[in-house]
Amino acid sequence: MSGTWMPERGSLVAECVRVMQLRIEAGEWTDKLPGERRLAELLQVGRDTIRLTLSELESGGWILPAAAGCRRQVAAKQAARPMGKPRELRIGMLSTHRMERLSQPMLLEVDHIRRALGDRGGSFEVFAPGWYESKQPDGRLEELVSREACSAWILLRSSIHVQRWFATRRVPCLVRGTTYEGMDLPFLDVDWQATARHAAGMLWRMGHRRVAVITPPDRLRGVDAAVKGAMEVEEEGFEVMELAENGTVPGLMRTFQRAMALAEPPTAMIATRARQVATLLGCAARLGYRVPEDLSLVSLAREPFLEFLVPEVTGYRSDAAMVAKQVVRRLEQIVAGNVSPGGNPWLVPEVVKGESVAKR
């Protein structure tokens, strides 16, 4: 069956009706539908949209009228339809954030993956359970994976606990990020170590001798790799310092103020998250520092909104469409039984030169 299995642009209710009809026809829901909350999570829409969708399905004879305290039941004539050929690629993505909280590049990547899988008769669903970052996710992972029965999983921003569960149980998956030491799982990620080393080397060549790397509270492997990469520039007189922030605007502002109050403050900062850039620019302006005259700024993760900041920030950009193709290609190999798909797992981003870096 061709086409996407997630709502597209246009009439959102109409798209949700179409998607749910496809799933009923495919035999995914033969008795009762999931509850409203679960449907909203599956289709990444609000519950008001789900209620309107259910009303349309009821009017069309796809589901029975609502009964107090019960989930909606699929109409017998719909449930009895032949299931047809089962889908080969039903992919689930586990994420710490719901769709609206994902970065712009990741949203584009997800859109490309969804369309590619739809063209192959597959489906794509995003799961963002609140327990995903817990230190003991085993029981809930067991329940989720058993219930959803996906062909393979994408693990986005996954902890070592999540990776260990998938590795131990040999559940087909692709880590969209960097694996932890000892985790024998296929992965695809930006080479943050090489990217940060390039950024630090560029700053060195432009005369900077004291550079700060801003790190977020979620210390994933990519962040550690970026710090390591920047520190690999071992030129005489060159010093790299790590500045940790707590993920809030006030926390990042305090981090910035403490750094600039040092006897020898940094002359350049490398942001590991795009969101840090906007706060750093605002904080620098409030305290009277000019970018790039007084302080140079580089973002390792570039997002489209950075194009609208003044000055435009120098950073590193990956092609979402190209990355999505690699993700789908690896998933196809994994589903086919190749747990170690070939190809370079490291992505090399493109340098986007802005106006936020100046010579010292």
Secondary structure by P-SEA (a helix, b strand, c coil): cccccccccccaaaaaaaaaaaaaaacccccccccaaaaaaaacccaaaaaaaaaaaaaacccccccccccccccccccccccccccccbbbbbcccccccccaaaaaaaaaaaaaaaaacbbbbbbbccccccccaaaaaaaaaaaacccbbbbccccaaaaaaaaaacccccccccccccccccccccaaaaaaaaaaaaaaaacccbbbbbbcccccaaaaaaaaaaaccccccbbbbbbbbcccaaaaaaaaaaaaaccccccbbbbccaaaaaaaaaaaaaacccccccbbbbbccccccccccccccccccccaaaaaaaaaaaaaaaaacccccccccbbbbbbbbccccccc
